[in-house]
Amino acid sequence: MRGRRSLIVMSTALAAVAILIGACSSSNSGTSTPTGSAITAPAKVDVPAADHGPVNPSVPIVVNATDGLLISVTVTNTADGKAIAGDLAQDRRSWTSKDPLGYGASYLVTTKAANSVDVTSDSTATVTTITPQKTAYANVVPAPDVVSNTGIGVGQPMVFQFTQAVANKAEVQKHLKVTVTPDQPGAWYWVDDKDVHYRAANYWQPGTKIHIEADVLGVDLGGGVFGAEDNSADYTVHDAWVAKADGNTEQLTIFDNGQQVNQMPMSLGSPGFPSHEGPHVISDKQPSIVMDSCTYGVCAGQAGYYKETVALDERISNDGEFVHSAPWSVGQQGSSNVSHGCVNLAPANAQWFFDHFGIGDVVEITNSGGPTLPVWDTYGDWEVPWQQWQAGNAGS
């Protein structure tokens, strides 16, 4: 009897242990149980960009978790070890990079996720980006730091100047943005294959705030060229300074916000070198520069050659037209046109002009006998009728 009782007790104990093991297995490791409960799957992590070969760097890296939640995501550039920042969704089921990616780069994605019973799993993936033949930057003109203290004049167009020719102009234009406060209708216009300008129907209103963006990272510019990076700039328009240079009266009349504040005698280009007609926009100002007629074809030994230092210079076109001090022509100022296309002023008048006018301010030349300023000559933008400008030329 004693041996039989011992056997019964032992059998009962083993059954209890078996039940206990089954219970533990069911609630922890996810392995099969005597009752046949399902295995708890580990969290699944997916990085779509890792499955499609080199990707465009403008597309962010996205990490998705199913059957669980993301605990951590680390993305690093394999070349330099630099980490790429990103945002984890509130539900912890996705993560999206927010730092720009680079071209021809490889990124290691390391993740940790947990399933519904907090069992963690680690995974890695690699994302690579495309390597274009060439890249181009969208530089802004004027450089914001040059005009940060002064602001810009009412005639200043917004300019993105690409470092490579743009073939896909219409596509690129979709990635250019302008915010104008107060609102003023405006449009983009390509003055050549590298320069795209934005202006309104009329000069900007004084006090206007302008924000421009070129979101061109990863954009196909055409011809094997891709946008190198995004760029943006902010500008503030100051008072409306406009000078009207009339070749008939030989007077330069100055207006500040529409009110005449000065008038001074001047001399425009001679009949052999007439000044261009139309609105000109000041693109640069220097206390002095060396002017050399050889830059437009009249070189040493030829009639009319000159090379001399000239003071108080404000450039109004790229083919050599300036408003500047001209003490040698004071006798002709107010009576005849004797310059090589520039607006000549007496030293004191040139100083006044230099003190009041700057980048983006306007000099309107009429009755000079010269041709209209070409649209491509720095800022011949205002020579193009608004209807033509507004229609654009990205498709031409």
Residue, then its C-alpha position, 0 to 999 in steps of 0.5 A: m500500500r505504501g508503494r502504491r500511494s507513493l506512485i499515485v502522489m508522484s503521478t499527480a505531481l507530474a501532472a501539476v508540473a505539466i499544467l504549469i509548464g503549459a501555462c508558462s509557455s502560453s503567456n511568454s515565449g509564444t511556442s506551442t501549448p498542449t491546448g494548441s494556442a497560436i505563436t505570437a509573431p515578432a514585429k515586422v519592420d519594412v523600409p520600402a526604399a531599401d527594396h527598389g535600388p538607388v532612390n532620389p534623395s528628395v524622397p525621405i526614408v520611411v520605416n514602417a512597423t506591423d504586428g508591433l511598435l517601433i522602439s528606436v530608429t537610427v539612420t546613418n550615412t555609411a561614408d561619414g557616420k552622420a546621423i539623419a534626423g527623423d520623426l517617429a509617428q505618435d502611434r509608433r508605427s512609422w518613422t520618416s526622415k526629415d534631414p535632406l539626403g545626399y546624392g551617391a550615398s548609402y544609409l544604414v537603417t537600424t531599428k528595434a521593434a517590439n511585438s504585442v507581448d513586448v518581445t523585441s527584435d532588431s533589424t537593419a536595411t540599407v538605402t542608396t541614392i542615385t548618382p547624377q551626371k551633374t548637379a546644379y545650384a539655384n543661387v539667389v540674386p541679389a545675395p540676401d546678405v548684401v541687402s540685409n541692411t538696406g532692403i531692395g528697390v521696387g524694381q528688383p526682380m526675384v532671381f534664381q540663377f542656376t549653375q548649369a543650363v536648365a532644359n526642363k524649365a516647365e518642370v523646374q518652375k513647378h518647384l519655385k515658390v514665391t510669397v508676397t506680402p501684401d499680395q501682388p500678382g506675379a509670374w516667372y519668366w526665363v531670361d536665358d537657360k540659367d536665369v529665371h526671374y519673378r516680377a509683378a505687373n508693376y514695381w513692388q509696393p514699398g514695404t513689401k515682404i518677399h519670400i522665395e524658394a527653389d525646392v529643387l533637390g532631386v529635380d531633373l533639370g534635363g540633360g543629365v543635370f539634377g538640382a543639388e539642393d533647395n534654396s530660399a531667401d527673404y527680402t524687404v522692399h524699401d521706399a520707391w526711389v525712381a530716377k527719370a532720365d530724359g534725353n530731351t531735357e538732359q535732366l535727371t528727375i528724382f522721385d521718392n514714393g512718387q514725390q519729386v525730391n530733386q532734379m539735376p543736369m545730366s548727360l546721356g550717351s552720345p549719338g555714337f554710343p546712345s544709352h538704352e531706353g526703358p527702365h533700368v534697375i541698379s544691380d551694383k554700386q561701388p565707390s570707384i571702378v576702372m572703366d575700360s572701353c576695351t570691354y565693349g570692343v574699343c581697345a588701345g590704339q583705336a579712336g575713342y579708347y579710354k581706361e580710367t578710374v571713375a567714382l561713385d558708380e551704380r551699374i544699370s546694365n551689364d554692357g557698361e551703363f552706369v550712373h556715375s560722377a563725371p567731372w570732365s563733362v560738367g560743361q555738357q551736362g544739361s545741354s548735350n549727350v556726350s557719354h559712352g552710354c552712361v548717365n553722367l553727373a557732376p561730382a556733388n550730384a553723383q554723391w547725392f545720388f550714390d547716397h540715396f540709390g541702391i540695389g533694386d532702385v530704378v532709372e528710367i531712360t527716355n528720348s536717348g535715341g538708343p535701342t530698348l534695353p534687352v531683357w537679358d541685359t541684367y534686368g531688362d525685365w520691365e521692357v517685356p509687356w506684362q501680358q507676355w511676361q505673365a504668359g511665361n516662356a518655360g515651354s519655348 
